[in-house]
Amino acid sequence: MAWFKREKKGIITSTEEKKEAPDGLWNKCPNCKKALHQSELQENKYVCHYCSYHLRVGSKEYFEVLFDDSQFTELFADMISGDPLNFVDSKPYSDRIQDSMRKTGLKDAIRAAHGKVEGQELMIACMDFNFIGGSMGSVVGEKIARSIDYSLEHKVPFLMISKSGGARMMEAAFSLMQMAKTSAKLALLSQAKVPYISLLTDPTTGGVTASYAMLGDINIAEPGALIGFAGPRVIKETIKKDLPKGFQTAEFVLEHGFLDFIVDRRAMKAKIAAFLRMVQN
Ligand SMILES: [Zn+2]
């Protein structure tokens, strides 16, 4: 009856050896709460296949979704933020940057890359919300400015993918200056008749909405994205009135004439490629 008697005492499998699904293999849809497998999500462009909710993703995923064979050349990859004001809130700004770099593997809240979309050249700058709330500091502004310079020099259309909580308060006025700088650069791009597409994703707010995100030759958005300047709570407290239903969603903003169209992420690449063909010919 050896099989019946426990010969060794207790559970001897160490925690590390226990068979468990590896971390990050399953995700939960924040909208319908259904479980989504990572490989399915990837195939479905990070859109929930139950309810079509567009999950918040970063530059890594957008580059993978848009560039042909996920091939691209990253530009200005080594720029990191200084701490011009020696800013300290709950911790020093320089520590916050170091922590964010460690946690996200990113250098700042944006990455810029050059590649092809259905065979056509495109320069993309894409924001990352995981890095200090996708806040726009001097590195974000400078990378956008340099991306535009690259587009100008090589006559390559520019796509900006915005995802931001607004200006980076730890850089105060230096952040605000990025609005003027990027807008001035976009004016040069416009003069040179190089196309600029602005894609607003969830969320696009604050100084980003008030500058480059709304300056596209076409401004497009993903379904359900929060788009606004100040948040709904601030507005409500200021005007002392209830806000209309669906206020600050991409659909509401489209209806009020601030967007050209809303594109499902699964159709995004084809739509952008069609636009590029249209303006190049
Ligand atoms: Zn869902």
Residues whose N, C-alpha, C, O or C-beta is under 5 A from the ligand:
A	BS01	ZN	C29 N31 C32 K33 C48 Y50 C51 Y53
